[in-house]
Amino acid sequence: MRFLRQSLFGVFLAFLTLALLFVAVQLIASAVQEALNRDSAPPEARERTFAVSVQRAEFQTVTPYLEAFGEVQSRRRLELRAALGGRVIALAEDFEDGGVVQAGEVLVELDPADAQSALDRAKSDLLDAQFEERDAERSLLLAQDELNSATAQAELRGRALQRQENLQSRGVGTPAAVEEAELAEAAAQQSVLARRIALAQAESRVDQAATLLSRARIALEAAERDLDDMTVRAGFDGTLTDVSLVEGRLVSANEKLAELVDPNALEVAFRVSTAQYVRLLDAGGKLIDAPVTVSLEVTGTDLTAKGRISRDSGSAGEGQTGRLIYARLDDAPGFKPGDFVTVTVEEQSLDNVVRLPSSVLDSAGTVLVLGADDRLEVLPVQLIRRQGDDVLLRGDGLDGREVVVGRTPLLGGGVRVRPLRVEANADPDMVELSDELRAQLVAQVEASDQMPNDMKARVLGQLNEVKVPASLVRSIETRAGG
């Protein structure tokens, strides 16, 4: 009996399963039939429109600039060295690293004992040379007088000889008298010759005395310079650096004592590429005196100074590229030699160029402009210069056209867009908060319990000057209105 009951229950389940399969087949068949009978026409396609920001391109005259990094230097640097060796006996009060000194101020004094002794000896030698010169001049005068006397005696002996010859010719004189007169005349001529030799020797002594006097004067001047070199003075107003000297130290000749730097005669040296250097040349190939701005970033503020290009280096430099340019700074308070600074140079003005954000240009050198029926057109342009986040462009048909700012891969020629126009000099992304919205934010910050008080104070202080994206402002206003 139990077996029969279980058999009937099994048969019932089998029939129930077959019935469910039949119903499922009917449902699938009706669904397939309905799908086959449904209208298979494709849905109507709709053109997608993109919202883009556009900016009007207008030709203008732009003064571009280039940026480089350079080092501040001083045009006047003087190494203070000891001309002679000696012991340091005195130092100026400000003779230290960073000390400010005035022109002509005594900085270092060396022991002048040896130099003073040399000066005294030079003065004594000068006196001897002057005495020798005077003695030589007196000897010259005496030699000249002796020559004149010998010449007069020779003339007398010559006339006596002539008288004896006349007497002999008349038969009155004797040959012995004539010979005696001839011997006397010859002796007189010999005396004249000796006096001439003595005169020449006196003249030579005078010349030697003059030379000796000149040497004595030169030695005296050298001794005076040596004595003066024992005192080191400041050549100009400046600041001392690299000081390596203490009182009592023994220094040698030509030893470096310190370095004097003029802090008011500053210039900046910076290197530019060859292409940038060419842009700083005029029509004649000469470097223009372009204005420069030097800035040094420090914590909380920036040091800035103005100047003009003065010259360029005579050579490119071994292992270097580009050109090294120097610019004189007019007034540079706070700058020191050795500062590494940023240099901004104003180039020559460019006419008929369009200044646009760099996001308008693609790698192929084209921009997207707004055409008829708000459809985009591809326009080839020429890149003239990059200026930070902007580019300077030229192109036929670019003037007056509206150019797409911030192009994406979805945009191209023929695409229809919805233009969002922005001003050329305005920031399309950042706007100031309205008074109403700022008041709402202030109330929310003050009502917050999870924000510390010091953070609240900082946030409330920044809300007066902060600028936020325009999309964020619209989102906040939409939520506030909802």
VOPAGU-2260 file (C-alpha; in pm, 1 decimal, decimal comma):
REM VOPAGU-2260
SITE   aa  ch    i         X         Y         Z
SITE  MET   A    0       0,0       0,0       0,0
SITE  ARG   A    1     279,8     237,7      85,6
SITE  PHE   A    2     457,8     154,6    -239,7
SITE  LEU   A    3     145,1     232,3    -444,1
SITE  ARG   A    4     100,9     566,8    -277,3
SITE  GLN   A    5     457,2     670,0    -350,6
SITE  SER   A    6     426,5     556,4    -713,9
SITE  LEU   A    7     114,5     766,4    -770,4
SITE  PHE   A    8     287,3    1070,7    -615,1
SITE  GLY   A    9     580,5    1024,5    -854,3
SITE  VAL   A   10     349,9    1005,6   -1155,1
SITE  PHE   A   11     179,0    1326,1   -1039,1
SITE  LEU   A   12     508,2    1514,3   -1018,3
SITE  ALA   A   13     607,6    1396,1   -1365,0
SITE  PHE   A   14     281,4    1521,7   -1520,6
SITE  LEU   A   15     321,0    1852,9   -1333,6
SITE  THR   A   16     671,7    1895,9   -1475,0
SITE  LEU   A   17     553,3    1827,7   -1828,3
SITE  ALA   A   18     271,8    2080,2   -1787,5
SITE  LEU   A   19     514,9    2352,3   -1670,8
SITE  LEU   A   20     749,9    2282,2   -1963,1
SITE  PHE   A   21     458,6    2314,1   -2205,2
SITE  VAL   A   22     356,6    2646,5   -2055,8
SITE  ALA   A   23     717,1    2774,5   -2078,7
SITE  VAL   A   24     742,0    2672,4   -2443,5
SITE  GLN   A   25     419,4    2857,7   -2517,7
SITE  LEU   A   26     544,4    3173,6   -2350,7
SITE  ILE   A   27     876,9    3165,9   -2538,2
SITE  ALA   A   28     703,2    3105,4   -2868,6
SITE  SER   A   29     459,9    3394,8   -2815,7
SITE  ALA   A   30     746,8    3626,2   -2718,3
SITE  VAL   A   31     946,0    3533,6   -3028,8
SITE  GLN   A   32     639,6    3582,8   -3246,2
SITE  GLU   A   33     574,5    3924,9   -3091,8
SITE  ALA   A   34     934,6    4032,0   -3149,5
SITE  LEU   A   35     918,2    3921,8   -3511,0
SITE  ASN   A   36     597,7    4111,7   -3566,2
SITE  ARG   A   37     728,8    4433,4   -3399,3
SITE  ASP   A   38     826,9    4728,9   -3624,3
SITE  SER   A   39    1207,6    4705,0   -3681,6
SITE  ALA   A   40    1259,9    5068,0   -3798,4
SITE  PRO   A   41    1571,9    5235,0   -3630,1
SITE  PRO   A   42    1513,1    5528,4   -3391,9
SITE  GLU   A   43    1562,0    5879,2   -3524,3
SITE  ALA   A   44    1923,4    5996,3   -3470,1
SITE  ARG   A   45    1982,1    6327,6   -3294,2
SITE  GLU   A   46    2293,6    6543,2   -3339,9
SITE  ARG   A   47    2495,1    6596,4   -3023,9
SITE  THR   A   48    2579,3    6955,4   -2934,7
SITE  PHE   A   49    2880,1    7043,4   -2714,9
SITE  ALA   A   50    2909,9    7350,7   -2498,1
SITE  VAL   A   51    3247,3    7519,2   -2558,4
SITE  SER   A   52    3412,9    7838,3   -2442,0
SITE  VAL   A   53    3510,5    8071,8   -2724,2
SITE  GLN   A   54    3720,4    8388,0   -2727,2
SITE  ARG   A   55    3739,4    8649,7   -2998,3
SITE  ALA   A   56    4080,2    8680,2   -3166,2
SITE  GLU   A   57    4196,5    9036,8   -3223,3
SITE  PHE   A   58    4525,6    9148,3   -3377,3
SITE  GLN   A   59    4730,9    9367,5   -3145,6
SITE  THR   A   60    5084,2    9478,6   -3067,6
SITE  VAL   A   61    5232,9    9264,2   -2792,1
SITE  THR   A   62    5561,8    9303,2   -2609,0
SITE  PRO   A   63    5673,9    8945,7   -2535,5
SITE  TYR   A   64    5915,6    8850,0   -2264,5
SITE  LEU   A   65    6157,3    8569,0   -2196,0
SITE  GLU   A   66    6254,7    8420,7   -1863,3
SITE  ALA   A   67    6594,9    8294,2   -1757,4
SITE  PHE   A   68    6789,3    8225,4   -1441,0
SITE  GLY   A   69    7095,6    8424,8   -1346,5
SITE  GLU   A   70    7334,0    8523,7   -1070,0
SITE  VAL   A   71    7372,7    8865,7    -913,9
SITE  GLN   A   72    7727,4    9001,5    -933,8
SITE  SER   A   73    7905,8    9321,3    -839,6
SITE  ARG   A   74    8069,8    9528,3   -1111,5
SITE  ARG   A   75    8335,4    9649,8    -863,8
SITE  ARG   A   76    8525,6    9391,8    -659,9
SITE  LEU   A   77    8866,6    9469,4    -511,9
SITE  GLU   A   78    9101,1    9217,7    -354,6
SITE  LEU   A   79    9282,8    9374,8     -62,2
SITE  ARG   A   80    9640,5    9240,4     -64,6
SITE  ALA   A   81    9956,4    9328,7     125,3
SITE  ALA   A   82   10207,5    9488,0    -110,7
SITE  LEU   A   83   10487,3    9413,8     138,0
SITE  GLY   A   84   10527,0    9167,7     417,9
SITE  GLY   A   85   10508,7    9266,7     780,8
SITE  ARG   A   86   10329,9    9232,1    1111,2
SITE  VAL   A   87    9977,2    9368,2    1154,9
SITE  ILE   A   88    9980,4    9635,5    1425,0
SITE  ALA   A   89    9628,9    9780,3    1380,2
SITE  LEU   A   90    9294,5    9692,6    1220,6
SITE  ALA   A   91    8990,9    9907,6    1151,8
SITE  GLU   A   92    8691,9    9857,4    1377,9
SITE  ASP   A   93    8477,9    9746,4    1083,9
SITE  PHE   A   94    8742,7    9517,3     936,2
SITE  GLU   A   95    8529,8    9202,9     953,5
SITE  ASP   A   96    8316,4    8994,5     723,6
SITE  GLY   A   97    8017,9    9211,0     629,1
SITE  GLY   A   98    8172,5    9531,8     761,1
SITE  VAL   A   99    8074,8    9852,2     580,0
SITE  VAL   A  100    8367,6   10086,9     507,0
SITE  GLN   A  101    8406,2   10425,5     339,6
SITE  ALA   A  102    8641,7   10528,2      60,3
SITE  GLY   A  103    8986,2   10621,9     193,7
SITE  GLU   A  104    8928,6   10464,2     535,7
SITE  VAL   A  105    9235,6   10299,8     690,8
SITE  LEU   A  106    9169,2    9926,9     715,6
SITE  VAL   A  107    9502,8    9760,2     796,9
SITE  GLU   A  108    9831,4    9899,9     929,6
SITE  LEU   A  109   10154,1    9697,9     908,9
SITE  ASP   A  110   10470,0    9760,6    1110,4
SITE  PRO   A  111   10645,3   10049,9     922,1
SITE  ALA   A  112   10987,3   10025,4    1093,1
SITE  ASP   A  113   11175,0    9864,9     802,6
SITE  ALA   A  114   11002,5   10084,6     546,4
SITE  GLN   A  115   11082,3   10397,4     749,6
SITE  SER   A  116   11450,5   10298,3     770,7
SITE  ALA   A  117   11460,3   10244,1     394,2
SITE  LEU   A  118   11304,5   10587,3     346,9
SITE  ASP   A  119   11564,6   10752,1     569,6
SITE  ARG   A  120   11846,5   10583,6     374,5
SITE  ALA   A  121   11691,0   10700,1      47,4
SITE  LYS   A  122   11678,2   11057,8     177,0
SITE  SER   A  123   12044,7   11038,6     279,8
SITE  ASP   A  124   12143,0   10902,0     -59,8
SITE  LEU   A  125   11951,1   11186,6    -221,6
SITE  LEU   A  126   12150,7   11442,2     -22,2
SITE  ASP   A  127   12476,0   11275,1    -131,8
SITE  ALA   A  128   12363,1   11281,7    -493,8
SITE  GLN   A  129   12275,0   11649,9    -469,7
SITE  PHE   A  130   12618,1   11729,5    -317,6
SITE  GLU   A  131   12791,9   11533,8    -591,8
SITE  GLU   A  132   12591,6   11721,8    -853,9
SITE  ARG   A  133   12694,0   12060,3    -710,9
SITE  ASP   A  134   13061,5   11952,2    -684,0
SITE  ALA   A  135   13057,4   11827,9   -1043,4
SITE  GLU   A  136   12913,9   12157,8   -1163,5
SITE  ARG   A  137   13191,2   12351,8    -979,8
SITE  SER   A  138   13456,4   12123,0   -1129,3
SITE  LEU   A  139   13309,7   12184,3   -1472,0
SITE  LEU   A  140   13336,5   12559,0   -1428,2
SITE  LEU   A  141   13701,0   12532,6   -1316,2
SITE  ALA   A  142   13787,7   12304,3   -1606,8
SITE  GLN   A  143   13630,4   12553,4   -1844,9
SITE  ASP   A  144   13836,8   12838,4   -1696,7
SITE  GLU   A  145   14158,0   12635,8   -1718,8
SITE  LEU   A  146   14083,5   12558,0   -2082,8
SITE  ASN   A  147   14029,5   12925,2   -2156,6
SITE  SER   A  148   14361,7   13013,7   -1986,9
SITE  ALA   A  149   14552,8   12743,7   -2174,3
SITE  THR   A  150   14400,7   12859,9   -2500,4
SITE  ALA   A  151   14511,7   13217,6   -2433,8
SITE  GLN   A  152   14867,7   13102,8   -2356,6
SITE  ALA   A  153   14873,9   12898,6   -2676,5
SITE  GLU   A  154   14771,0   13205,9   -2874,1
SITE  LEU   A  155   15051,8   13409,3   -2713,3
SITE  ARG   A  156   15307,2   13135,0   -2791,9
SITE  GLY   A  157   15182,3   13132,0   -3148,6
SITE  ARG   A  158   15234,0   13509,7   -3190,1
SITE  ALA   A  159   15584,2   13482,8   -3033,1
SITE  LEU   A  160   15674,9   13212,2   -3283,6
SITE  GLN   A  161   15548,9   13429,1   -3566,2
SITE  ARG   A  162   15770,9   13724,7   -3447,2
SITE  GLN   A  163   16080,4   13504,5   -3431,5
SITE  GLU   A  164   16013,7   13380,2   -3781,0
SITE  ASN   A  165   15978,1   13741,7   -3905,4
SITE  LEU   A  166   16305,6   13842,6   -3739,8
SITE  GLN   A  167   16484,8   13546,0   -3892,9
SITE  SER   A  168   16352,1   13633,3   -4236,3
SITE  ARG   A  169   16499,2   13986,9   -4199,7
SITE  GLY   A  170   16833,9   13841,7   -4081,7
SITE  VAL   A  171   16799,5   13973,2   -3729,3
SITE  GLY   A  172   16684,3   13660,5   -3545,2
SITE  THR   A  173   16862,5   13331,8   -3495,9
SITE  PRO   A  174   16741,3   12979,9   -3575,7
SITE  ALA   A  175   16785,3   12882,4   -3209,7
SITE  ALA   A  176   16533,2   13145,1   -3103,0
SITE  VAL   A  177   16287,5   13021,3   -3366,0
SITE  GLU   A  178   16321,6   12662,1   -3245,0
SITE  GLU   A  179   16273,6   12770,3   -2885,6
SITE  ALA   A  180   15955,7   12958,8   -2983,9
SITE  GLU   A  181   15828,9   12653,7   -3172,3
SITE  LEU   A  182   15888,2   12430,3   -2867,4
SITE  ALA   A  183   15702,0   12677,9   -2643,2
SITE  GLU   A  184   15407,7   12695,3   -2888,6
SITE  ALA   A  185   15390,0   12312,5   -2902,1
SITE  ALA   A  186   15389,5   12291,0   -2523,0
SITE  ALA   A  187   15106,4   12545,8   -2510,0
SITE  GLN   A  188   14900,6   12339,5   -2757,9
SITE  GLN   A  189   14967,9   12030,3   -2546,1
SITE  SER   A  190   14837,5   12214,9   -2241,4
SITE  VAL   A  191   14520,8   12314,3   -2428,8
SITE  LEU   A  192   14461,2   11950,5   -2520,7
SITE  ALA   A  193   14502,6   11842,1   -2157,1
SITE  ARG   A  194   14256,9   12108,8   -2043,8
SITE  ARG   A  195   14005,0   11989,2   -2304,4
SITE  ILE   A  196   14037,0   11634,9   -2170,2
SITE  ALA   A  197   13981,0   11764,2   -1817,7
SITE  LEU   A  198   13673,8   11959,5   -1937,1
SITE  ALA   A  199   13530,6   11645,2   -2098,8
SITE  GLN   A  200   13588,2   11453,7   -1776,8
SITE  ALA   A  201   13413,0   11728,4   -1578,7
SITE  GLU   A  202   13116,6   11721,5   -1817,4
SITE  SER   A  203   13099,6   11342,0   -1780,0
SITE  ARG   A  204   13107,2   11380,0   -1403,8
SITE  VAL   A  205   12816,7   11624,3   -1424,5
SITE  ASP   A  206   12616,6   11373,7   -1630,2
SITE  GLN   A  207   12697,8   11095,8   -1384,5
SITE  ALA   A  208   12594,4   11319,8   -1096,0
SITE  ALA   A  209   12263,1   11392,9   -1270,5
SITE  THR   A  210   12204,4   11020,5   -1322,3
SITE  LEU   A  211   12293,1   10946,8    -962,0
SITE  LEU   A  212   12054,5   11219,0    -846,0
SITE  SER   A  213   11774,7   11079,6   -1062,6
SITE  ARG   A  214   11830,2   10730,0    -920,2
SITE  ALA   A  215   11830,5   10870,3    -568,7
SITE  ARG   A  216   11500,0   11043,7    -633,5
SITE  ILE   A  217   11352,3   10723,1    -778,2
SITE  ALA   A  218   11470,8   10528,5    -474,7
SITE  LEU   A  219   11318,4   10793,0    -248,1
SITE  GLU   A  220   10982,5   10769,3    -427,4
SITE  ALA   A  221   10993,3   10389,0    -404,7
SITE  ALA   A  222   11069,1   10410,4     -32,8
SITE  GLU   A  223   10781,0   10653,5      17,0
SITE  ARG   A  224   10545,5   10416,8    -172,9
SITE  ASP   A  225   10665,2   10123,5      34,4
SITE  LEU   A  226   10597,9   10318,6     350,9
SITE  ASP   A  227   10254,2   10416,6     221,4
SITE  ASP   A  228   10183,0   10053,4     125,6
SITE  MET   A  229   10222,6    9955,3     487,8
SITE  THR   A  230    9876,2   10110,0     530,2
SITE  VAL   A  231    9585,6    9945,7     341,6
SITE  ARG   A  232    9294,0   10179,3     262,8
SITE  ALA   A  233    8948,7   10128,0     112,8
SITE  GLY   A  234    8941,5   10221,9    -254,9
SITE  PHE   A  235    8565,2   10291,8    -255,8
SITE  ASP   A  236    8255,0   10261,3     -41,1
SITE  GLY   A  237    8166,8    9896,3       0,2
SITE  THR   A  238    8129,6    9586,3     212,1
SITE  LEU   A  239    8410,2    9355,9     322,5
SITE  THR   A  240    8398,7    8983,1     262,9
SITE  ASP   A  241    8640,4    8687,3     287,4
SITE  VAL   A  242    8819,1    8854,0     579,2
SITE  SER   A  243    9105,2    8634,8     705,0
SITE  LEU   A  244    9319,6    8857,8     924,1
SITE  VAL   A  245    9370,2    8931,8    1293,7
SITE  GLU   A  246    9586,4    9186,1    1471,3
SITE  GLY   A  247    9943,4    9069,5    1537,7
SITE  ARG   A  248    9956,6    8827,4    1248,0
SITE  LEU   A  249   10262,5    8822,3    1022,1
SITE  VAL   A  250   10159,0    8852,7     658,3
SITE  SER   A  251   10368,8    8797,1     346,9
SITE  ALA   A  252   10390,5    9007,0      33,2
SITE  ASN   A  253   10087,7    8983,3    -199,3
SITE  GLU   A  254    9887,5    8788,3      57,3
SITE  LYS   A  255    9509,2    8834,0      28,3
SITE  LEU   A  256    9367,1    9006,2     334,2
SITE  ALA   A  257    9000,1    9050,9     233,4
SITE  GLU   A  258    8778,1    9145,3     -58,4
SITE  LEU   A  259    8591,7    9474,2     -95,7
SITE  VAL   A  260    8258,4    9460,5    -280,0
SITE  ASP   A  261    8049,4    9756,5    -393,2
SITE  PRO   A  262    7687,4    9662,5    -306,6
SITE  ASN   A  263    7544,9    9951,2    -509,9
SITE  ALA   A  264    7706,4    9853,0    -841,2
SITE  LEU   A  265    7519,4    9528,9    -900,4
SITE  GLU   A  266    7450,0    9346,8   -1223,7
SITE  VAL   A  267    7298,3    9011,9   -1313,6
SITE  ALA   A  268    7456,1    8755,9   -1545,9
SITE  PHE   A  269    7219,3    8513,0   -1714,6
SITE  ARG   A  270    7244,3    8267,7   -2003,2
SITE  VAL   A  271    6990,5    8243,2   -2286,4
SITE  SER   A  272    6965,5    8011,3   -2584,0
SITE  THR   A  273    7092,7    8118,6   -2924,0
SITE  ALA   A  274    6736,2    8155,0   -3054,0
SITE  GLN   A  275    6646,5    8382,8   -2762,5
SITE  TYR   A  276    6967,6    8579,9   -2814,4
SITE  VAL   A  277    6877,5    8646,9   -3178,4
SITE  ARG   A  278    6545,6    8794,6   -3065,5
SITE  LEU   A  279    6738,3    9049,3   -2856,3
SITE  LEU   A  280    6932,3    9187,5   -3155,7
SITE  ASP   A  281    6829,0    9493,7   -3354,6
SITE  ALA   A  282    6835,2    9531,6   -3732,2
SITE  GLY   A  283    7207,4    9608,6   -3720,9
SITE  GLY   A  284    7290,4    9296,0   -3521,8
SITE  LYS   A  285    7363,7    9483,4   -3199,4
SITE  LEU   A  286    7230,9    9384,9   -2859,3
SITE  ILE   A  287    6940,8    9606,8   -2752,0
SITE  ASP   A  288    6930,6    9762,6   -2405,6
SITE  ALA   A  289    6607,9    9583,5   -2321,4
SITE  PRO   A  290    6457,5    9640,7   -1974,7
SITE  VAL   A  291    6484,1    9349,0   -1732,0
SITE  THR   A  292    6314,6    9259,6   -1405,4
SITE  VAL   A  293    6503,2    9053,9   -1147,8
SITE  SER   A  294    6310,3    8868,9    -876,8
SITE  LEU   A  295    6423,7    8664,2    -579,7
SITE  GLU   A  296    6170,8    8442,4    -406,3
SITE  VAL   A  297    6186,1    8456,8     -28,7
SITE  THR   A  298    5947,6    8341,3     238,8
SITE  GLY   A  299    5635,8    8556,2     239,6
SITE  THR   A  300    5744,8    8809,0     -25,1
SITE  ASP   A  301    5959,0    8861,1    -334,1
SITE  LEU   A  302    6253,2    9094,1    -385,0
SITE  THR   A  303    6240,6    9267,4    -723,6
SITE  ALA   A  304    6467,9    9508,9    -905,4
SITE  LYS   A  305    6471,9    9680,4   -1244,0
SITE  GLY   A  306    6758,0    9717,5   -1487,3
SITE  ARG   A  307    6869,1    9712,8   -1849,4
SITE  ILE   A  308    7087,5    9489,9   -2062,7
SITE  SER   A  309    7438,6    9636,5   -2085,1
SITE  ARG   A  310    7651,2    9383,0   -2276,2
SITE  ASP   A  311    7707,2    9019,5   -2362,2
SITE  SER   A  312    8006,6    8794,1   -2312,3
SITE  GLY   A  313    8286,9    8796,1   -2567,5
SITE  SER   A  314    8270,8    8417,0   -2610,0
SITE  ALA   A  315    8017,6    8141,6   -2565,6
SITE  GLY   A  316    8231,0    7966,0   -2305,2
SITE  GLU   A  317    8400,5    7629,2   -2314,1
SITE  GLY   A  318    8145,2    7349,6   -2299,0
SITE  GLN   A  319    7855,9    7600,9   -2285,8
SITE  THR   A  320    7567,0    7673,1   -2520,8
SITE  GLY   A  321    7378,6    7991,8   -2590,9
SITE  ARG   A  322    7500,9    8334,6   -2486,7
SITE  LEU   A  323    7589,3    8493,9   -2153,4
SITE  ILE   A  324    7426,7    8836,2   -2108,9
SITE  TYR   A  325    7483,7    9101,2   -1843,1
SITE  ALA   A  326    7226,1    9353,5   -1722,7
SITE  ARG   A  327    7294,1    9645,4   -1489,6
SITE  LEU   A  328    7053,8    9692,6   -1200,2
SITE  ASP   A  329    6936,9   10045,9   -1124,6
SITE  ASP   A  330    6836,7   10004,6    -761,8
SITE  ALA   A  331    6850,0    9662,8    -597,0
SITE  PRO   A  332    6793,8    9687,8    -220,0
SITE  GLY   A  333    6817,7    9353,0     -46,4
SITE  PHE   A  334    7013,3    9180,3    -323,5
SITE  LYS   A  335    7360,5    9043,3    -257,6
SITE  PRO   A  336    7630,2    8916,1    -494,3
SITE  GLY   A  337    7580,0    8543,7    -543,4
SITE  ASP   A  338    7197,6    8548,4    -530,7
SITE  PHE   A  339    7036,5    8306,6    -778,5
SITE  VAL   A  340    6746,7    8499,9    -931,9
SITE  THR   A  341    6481,7    8483,4   -1201,5
SITE  VAL   A  342    6533,8    8730,6   -1486,6
SITE  THR   A  343    6247,1    8853,2   -1705,3
SITE  VAL   A  344    6354,1    9036,1   -2022,9
SITE  GLU   A  345    6120,4    9244,0   -2237,4
SITE  GLU   A  346    6175,5    9163,8   -2604,4
SITE  GLN   A  347    6102,7    9379,1   -2905,6
SITE  SER   A  348    5734,5    9442,1   -2976,2
SITE  LEU   A  349    5547,7    9216,8   -3219,8
SITE  ASP   A  350    5280,6    9365,0   -3446,0
SITE  ASN   A  351    4965,7    9193,6   -3576,5
SITE  VAL   A  352    4961,8    8898,1   -3337,3
SITE  VAL   A  353    4676,8    8737,3   -3144,8
SITE  ARG   A  354    4720,3    8644,2   -2778,9
SITE  LEU   A  355    4514,4    8342,0   -2673,4
SITE  PRO   A  356    4533,6    8068,0   -2410,0
SITE  SER   A  357    4768,1    7786,6   -2508,6
SITE  SER   A  358    4477,9    7538,0   -2494,1
SITE  VAL   A  359    4347,0    7667,9   -2828,5
SITE  LEU   A  360    4641,2    7520,8   -3023,2
SITE  ASP   A  361    4689,0    7153,6   -3112,2
SITE  SER   A  362    5002,1    6966,6   -3213,0
SITE  ALA   A  363    4925,4    7015,0   -3583,9
SITE  GLY   A  364    4935,3    7394,3   -3553,8
SITE  THR   A  365    4560,1    7450,5   -3601,1
SITE  VAL   A  366    4281,1    7608,6   -3400,4
SITE  LEU   A  367    3904,8    7556,3   -3403,5
SITE  VAL   A  368    3700,8    7863,9   -3493,0
SITE  LEU   A  369    3326,6    7917,0   -3481,3
SITE  GLY   A  370    3169,1    7911,5   -3826,7
SITE  ALA   A  371    2820,5    7942,6   -3972,0
SITE  ASP   A  372    2535,9    7776,2   -3785,2
SITE  ASP   A  373    2764,0    7741,9   -3480,6
SITE  ARG   A  374    2971,8    7471,6   -3646,3
SITE  LEU   A  375    3345,4    7443,9   -3592,9
SITE  GLU   A  376    3603,4    7504,5   -3861,8
SITE  VAL   A  377    3973,2    7407,5   -3859,4
SITE  LEU   A  378    4204,8    7704,3   -3921,6
SITE  PRO   A  379    4585,3    7666,4   -3962,0
SITE  VAL   A  380    4790,2    7926,4   -3770,6
SITE  GLN   A  381    5154,6    8012,4   -3709,7
SITE  LEU   A  382    5292,4    7993,2   -3355,7
SITE  ILE   A  383    5501,8    8304,9   -3295,3
SITE  ARG   A  384    5586,1    8276,0   -2926,8
SITE  ARG   A  385    5478,5    8102,1   -2606,5
SITE  GLN   A  386    5422,0    8329,6   -2308,4
SITE  GLY   A  387    5352,1    8127,3   -1996,6
SITE  ASP   A  388    5000,5    7983,7   -2035,2
SITE  ASP   A  389    4934,2    8191,8   -2349,4
SITE  VAL   A  390    5046,4    8173,2   -2711,6
SITE  LEU   A  391    5102,0    8444,8   -2971,6
SITE  LEU   A  392    4957,3    8343,4   -3308,8
SITE  ARG   A  393    4929,7    8471,6   -3662,8
SITE  GLY   A  394    4713,1    8332,1   -3939,8
SITE  ASP   A  395    4510,1    8425,8   -4243,5
SITE  GLY   A  396    4148,3    8481,6   -4151,7
SITE  LEU   A  397    4214,0    8465,5   -3777,8
SITE  ASP   A  398    4143,0    8829,3   -3695,3
SITE  GLY   A  399    3792,9    8874,2   -3554,3
SITE  ARG   A  400    3710,3    8501,9   -3540,5
SITE  GLU   A  401    3585,5    8330,4   -3227,8
SITE  VAL   A  402    3835,1    8060,8   -3123,7
SITE  VAL   A  403    3753,5    7757,8   -2908,7
SITE  VAL   A  404    3930,7    7767,6   -2572,5
SITE  GLY   A  405    4008,0    7434,1   -2408,5
SITE  ARG   A  406    3955,1    7197,2   -2702,6
SITE  THR   A  407    3899,4    6824,8   -2640,6
SITE  PRO   A  408    3930,0    6513,0   -2862,0
SITE  LEU   A  409    3550,3    6520,2   -2911,2
SITE  LEU   A  410    3572,7    6851,9   -3098,5
SITE  GLY   A  411    3662,5    6880,1   -3464,3
SITE  GLY   A  412    3569,3    7037,7   -3792,1
SITE  GLY   A  413    3194,2    7035,6   -3865,8
SITE  VAL   A  414    3089,3    6967,3   -3504,9
SITE  ARG   A  415    2799,5    7182,7   -3386,6
SITE  VAL   A  416    2856,5    7357,4   -3056,0
SITE  ARG   A  417    2691,2    7589,6   -2810,6
SITE  PRO   A  418    2936,5    7877,6   -2761,5
SITE  LEU   A  419    3005,2    8023,6   -2418,2
SITE  ARG   A  420    3173,3    8357,3   -2482,5
SITE  VAL   A  421    3440,3    8490,2   -2245,7
SITE  GLU   A  422    3628,2    8816,8   -2240,8
SITE  ALA   A  423    3982,4    8823,4   -2371,9
SITE  ASN   A  424    4133,5    8945,4   -2045,9
SITE  ALA   A  425    3899,4    8770,4   -1802,0
SITE  ASP   A  426    3946,2    8439,1   -1629,4
SITE  PRO   A  427    3660,2    8212,2   -1752,4
SITE  ASP   A  428    3696,1    7969,4   -1467,0
SITE  MET   A  429    3745,6    8174,3   -1149,6
SITE  VAL   A  430    3489,8    8427,1   -1017,5
SITE  GLU   A  431    3435,6    8617,2    -696,8
SITE  LEU   A  432    3167,2    8520,2    -449,2
SITE  SER   A  433    2854,8    8731,7    -434,6
SITE  ASP   A  434    2770,6    8906,6    -108,8
SITE  GLU   A  435    2466,5    8685,9     -54,2
SITE  LEU   A  436    2655,8    8363,6    -115,6
SITE  ARG   A  437    2947,7    8479,7     100,5
SITE  ALA   A  438    2703,8    8557,0     385,4
SITE  GLN   A  439    2552,5    8208,6     354,6
SITE  LEU   A  440    2895,2    8044,9     367,4
SITE  VAL   A  441    2995,0    8255,5     669,9
SITE  ALA   A  442    2678,8    8147,7     850,5
SITE  GLN   A  443    2743,4    7779,9     771,1
SITE  VAL   A  444    3104,2    7801,0     892,1
SITE  GLU   A  445    3006,3    7973,5    1216,2
SITE  ALA   A  446    2731,0    7718,6    1280,0
SITE  SER   A  447    2961,4    7421,0    1228,0
SITE  ASP   A  448    3040,5    7222,3    1544,3
SITE  GLN   A  449    3299,0    6993,9    1388,9
SITE  MET   A  450    3543,5    7271,7    1286,5
SITE  PRO   A  451    3793,9    7407,4    1542,0
SITE  ASN   A  452    3780,8    7777,0    1621,9
SITE  ASP   A  453    4125,5    7853,7    1478,7
SITE  MET   A  454    4031,1    7687,4    1150,5
SITE  LYS   A  455    3705,2    7885,4    1145,9
SITE  ALA   A  456    3902,5    8208,0    1182,3
SITE  ARG   A  457    4131,7    8120,2     891,0
SITE  VAL   A  458    3841,7    8018,2     667,2
SITE  LEU   A  459    3643,0    8333,4     746,7
SITE  GLY   A  460    3949,4    8546,1     672,4
SITE  GLN   A  461    4001,8    8384,3     332,5
SITE  LEU   A  462    3637,6    8417,3     225,4
SITE  ASN   A  463    3686,2    8793,2     171,5
SITE  GLU   A  464    3948,4    8749,7    -102,3
SITE  VAL   A  465    3897,7    8399,2    -234,7
SITE  LYS   A  466    3795,3    8324,2    -594,3
SITE  VAL   A  467    3626,0    7997,0    -680,3
SITE  PRO   A  468    3537,6    7817,3   -1004,6
SITE  ALA   A  469    3222,0    7942,3   -1171,7
SITE  SER   A  470    3086,7    7587,9   -1193,6
SITE  LEU   A  471    3110,2    7555,6    -813,7
SITE  VAL   A  472    2919,6    7882,6    -765,3
SITE  ARG   A  473    2643,9    7767,3    -998,5
SITE  SER   A  474    2622,7    7434,8    -817,4
SITE  ILE   A  475    2594,2    7606,1    -477,3
SITE  GLU   A  476    2331,5    7848,5    -603,7
SITE  THR   A  477    2131,4    7562,4    -758,5
SITE  ARG   A  478    2132,1    7369,5    -433,1
SITE  ALA   A  479    2039,5    7678,7    -235,7
SITE  GLY   A  480    1749,4    7747,9    -473,3
SITE  GLY   A  481    1628,2    7384,9    -449,0
